[in-house]
Amino acid sequence: MTINVALAGSTGSIGRQALEVVAASQGRYQIVALAAASNEAVLRDQITTHRPRVVAVTDDTVRANLAKQFTKVHFTANVADVVDDADVVVNAVVGFAGLPVTLATLRRGKRLALANKESLIAAGPLVQPLRATPGAMIVPVDSEHCALHQCLRASDAPQRELVSLQLTASGGPFRGKTRTELATVDVEAALAHPTWSMGRKITIDSSTLMNKGLEVIEAHELFAVPYDRINVVVHPQSIIHSMVTFTDGATVAQLSLPDMRLPIAYAIAWPERFDVSFGAIDWASLRRLDFEAPDFETFRCLNLAYAAGRTGGSAPAWLSAANEVAVDAFLDGRIGWLQIAEVNDATLQQHDGARLVNVDDVLAADGTARRIARGIVNTFAHSAGTVSA
């Protein structure tokens, strides 16, 4: 039986690799819907190759141009429309914009292959009730959470037998650096990840360890594990993607070479295993596996994420929104790398404690945090003489 796959965020790094995974299945899986923002050239090629029935494009001009070329394809502006004909939905949209796909998939009782951590983090109180919808399921695509998902299958009673989760972190390009050394690092250096090839935003998040901090919140939301039982350990080889420790002292780990196609394939094929290998290890060549504690003082974003997670409510949404503003400002050269954490911290200090009951509440929290974060960015930019018109 052919399994229908919808892919939101198809033109990004995860989206393109997801299409490679589907193509490698030789017809076992087929793309029935795509969604993207505005990359017309790439999306045109994807439509030609994969022949989806539905394509969602948020950019009006790009959507109109493609609709003229592909008259048999249904085009829409609503990214949530990709869910309808799918058996599994891959949400690879970057940032808060992925929330509608997450909500629509779970409401329709479908399996969500989730690569959009921000939507779950920002809207956890809204997402959790929808997971009780018959048929609804989240299988994480992030390599670390996919690893945890696999490790937890080693127990028939994980809620009783689980002691702790160990999220591994590569340490990013600045592992071992001091705050003094990081005071003047540029965008090029922050984008030079030692082990993973990812999009610009997530690569910057990896350099600050915000990516790991958001993953701590996501692990809490996905697996209902308290924050004091979710640990981060730096593992520069990125071979062990995460570990689970059980009550009898056993630690189960998932190991593979860094290749995002493996967790993508796992989430698409679950509960089966994909029949094409990605990231297999040559054990004769593997020499060492190193571990160290993270530097919470230098990489302040990690502590901020724990703090926001423990506060709960709308605090994670505020942190996610502020971080997007701060990362954009750093990529634009308006603030320094160290100021990413400062913007996030200063924004969280103004958190209003609002509860999240519906999508409007999430949008309001996101908007308020972004407004505050932009004001803080402008203060830094003015003091550095880099404010834009």
Sequence and secondary structure as in RCSB ss.txt:
>XXXX:A:sequence
MTINVALAGSTGSIGRQALEVVAASQGRYQIVALAAASNEAVLRDQITTHRPRVVAVTDDTVRANLAKQFTKVHF
TANVADVVDDADVVVNAVVGFAGLPVTLATLRRGKRLALANKESLIAAGPLVQPLRATPGAMIVPVDSEHCALHQ
CLRASDAPQRELVSLQLTASGGPFRGKTRTELATVDVEAALAHPTWSMGRKITIDSSTLMNKGLEVIEAHELFAV
PYDRINVVVHPQSIIHSMVTFTDGATVAQLSLPDMRLPIAYAIAWPERFDVSFGAIDWASLRRLDFEAPDFETFR
CLNLAYAAGRTGGSAPAWLSAANEVAVDAFLDGRIGWLQIAEVNDATLQQHDGARLVNVDDVLAADGTARRIARG
IVNTFAHSAGTVSA
>XXXX:A:secstr
  EEEEEESTTSHHHHHHHHHHHHTTTSEEEEEEEESS HHHHHHHHHHH  SEEEESSHHHHHHHHHH TTSEE
ES GGGGGTT SEEEE   GGGGHHHHHHHHHTT EEEE  HHHHHHTHHHHHHHTTSTT EEEE SHHHHHHHH
HHTT S HHHHEEEEEEEE   TTTT  HHHHTT  HHHHT  SS    HHHHHHHHHTHHHHHHHHHHHHHH  
 GGGEEEEE TT  EEEEEEETTS EEEEE  S THHHHHHHHHTTS  SS  S   TTT      B   TTTSH
HHHHHHHHHHH TTHHHHHHHHHHHHHHHHHTTSS SHHHHHHHHHHHTT       SHHHHHHHHHHHHHHHHH
HHHHHHHHHT    
